[in-house]
Amino acid sequence: MTTATLDISVIICAYTEARWLDLIAAVESLRQQSQRPQEIILVIDHNQRLLERAREEFPDVLVIENSEAQGLSGARNSGIAGARAGLIAFLDDDATAEEDWLARFKQCFENPHVLGVGGTVEPEWLS
């Protein structure tokens, strides 16, 4: 891949306001990345109130509606359809990324044989 195709769109899908504070933390963790994403896409899954709130709160984020069937699959496909970068990363709405997450993600794709990557999830339990 060329350097241009190694730009990254990060997609977060959200469906409920019950995770609002988690969503704010997720977006903030992407803003703090050592390797900045080309764009952050927040897909709201059939929740008009959350859509309006997110558009107001995150002016630097592309906030779109899920135009497909309700659920994570439809929301992710809506995000992919709006993405402009050569690489796509997904972050859950109740997760935060380490500050070097995208740098390590991008580094994996410098090998032309790599088609996808995953990573470790470390839960932060409430109790």
C-alpha positions as CSV (number, residue, x, y, z in Angstrom):
1,M,0.0,0.0,0.0
2,T,1.1,3.5,-0.6
3,T,1.3,6.1,2.2
4,A,-1.9,7.8,0.9
5,T,-3.8,4.5,1.2
6,L,-2.7,4.1,4.7
7,D,-4.9,7.0,6.0
8,I,-7.4,5.7,8.5
9,S,-11.1,6.3,9.0
10,V,-12.3,5.3,12.5
11,I,-15.9,4.3,12.9
12,I,-17.8,4.3,16.1
13,C,-21.4,3.0,16.2
14,A,-23.8,4.1,19.0
15,Y,-27.4,3.4,19.7
16,T,-28.2,4.7,23.2
17,E,-27.7,7.8,25.3
18,A,-27.1,5.5,28.3
19,R,-23.5,5.3,27.2
20,W,-23.1,9.0,26.6
21,L,-20.1,9.5,28.9
22,D,-18.4,6.4,27.4
23,L,-19.0,7.8,23.9
24,I,-17.3,11.1,24.9
25,A,-14.3,9.1,26.2
26,A,-14.1,7.0,23.1
27,V,-14.1,10.1,20.8
28,E,-11.6,11.9,23.1
29,S,-9.2,8.8,22.9
30,L,-9.2,9.1,19.1
31,R,-8.4,12.8,19.3
32,Q,-5.4,12.0,21.5
33,Q,-3.9,9.5,19.0
34,S,-0.2,9.8,18.1
35,Q,-1.3,8.8,14.6
36,R,-4.2,11.0,13.8
37,P,-7.1,9.4,11.9
38,Q,-8.1,11.1,8.6
39,E,-11.6,11.2,10.0
40,I,-13.8,10.0,12.9
41,I,-17.2,8.7,11.8
42,L,-19.9,8.3,14.4
43,V,-22.8,6.3,13.2
44,I,-26.0,6.7,15.2
45,D,-28.2,3.6,15.0
46,H,-31.9,4.7,14.7
47,N,-32.0,7.2,17.6
48,Q,-32.9,10.7,16.5
49,R,-32.3,12.3,19.9
50,L,-28.8,10.8,20.1
51,L,-28.1,11.9,16.6
52,E,-28.9,15.5,17.3
53,R,-27.0,15.5,20.6
54,A,-23.9,14.0,18.9
55,R,-23.9,16.5,16.1
56,E,-24.0,19.3,18.6
57,E,-21.3,17.8,20.9
58,F,-18.9,16.7,18.2
59,P,-18.5,19.3,15.5
60,D,-15.1,17.8,14.4
61,V,-16.7,14.3,13.9
62,L,-18.7,13.2,10.9
63,V,-21.9,12.1,12.6
64,I,-24.3,10.2,10.4
65,E,-27.4,8.1,10.7
66,N,-27.5,4.3,10.1
67,S,-29.2,4.1,6.8
68,E,-29.5,0.4,6.9
69,A,-31.2,-2.2,9.1
70,Q,-31.0,-1.5,12.8
71,G,-28.1,-3.1,14.5
72,L,-24.3,-3.2,14.5
73,S,-23.9,-4.7,11.1
74,G,-26.1,-2.1,9.4
75,A,-24.4,0.7,11.3
76,R,-20.9,-0.4,10.4
77,N,-21.9,-0.7,6.7
78,S,-23.3,2.8,6.8
79,G,-20.0,4.0,8.3
80,I,-18.0,2.2,5.7
81,A,-20.1,3.7,2.9
82,G,-19.2,7.2,4.2
83,A,-15.5,6.5,4.8
84,R,-12.8,8.2,2.7
85,A,-9.6,6.6,4.0
86,G,-7.9,3.5,2.6
87,L,-8.0,1.8,6.0
88,I,-11.0,1.4,8.3
89,A,-10.8,0.8,12.1
90,F,-13.7,0.2,14.4
91,L,-13.9,1.3,18.0
92,D,-16.8,0.4,20.3
93,D,-18.8,3.3,21.8
94,D,-17.9,2.1,25.3
95,A,-14.2,1.6,24.7
96,T,-11.2,3.8,24.7
97,A,-8.0,3.4,22.5
98,E,-4.5,3.5,23.8
99,E,-2.7,6.6,22.3
100,D,-0.6,4.5,20.0
101,W,-3.5,2.3,18.8
102,L,-3.7,3.8,15.3
103,A,0.1,4.0,14.9
104,R,0.4,0.2,15.6
105,F,-2.7,-0.5,13.4
106,K,-1.2,1.4,10.5
107,Q,2.2,-0.2,10.9
108,C,0.6,-3.7,10.4
109,F,-0.6,-2.6,7.0
110,E,2.9,-1.7,5.8
111,N,3.2,-5.4,5.0
112,P,1.2,-5.9,1.8
113,H,0.2,-9.4,2.8
114,V,-1.8,-8.2,5.8
115,L,-5.6,-8.0,5.1
116,G,-6.9,-7.3,8.6
117,V,-5.7,-6.8,12.2
118,G,-7.2,-7.2,15.7
119,G,-6.0,-6.4,19.1
120,T,-6.2,-7.0,22.8
121,V,-9.2,-5.8,24.8
122,E,-8.6,-5.0,28.4
123,P,-11.9,-4.5,30.3
124,E,-12.2,-1.8,32.9
125,W,-14.8,-3.4,35.2
126,L,-17.1,-1.1,37.2
127,S,-16.6,-3.2,40.4
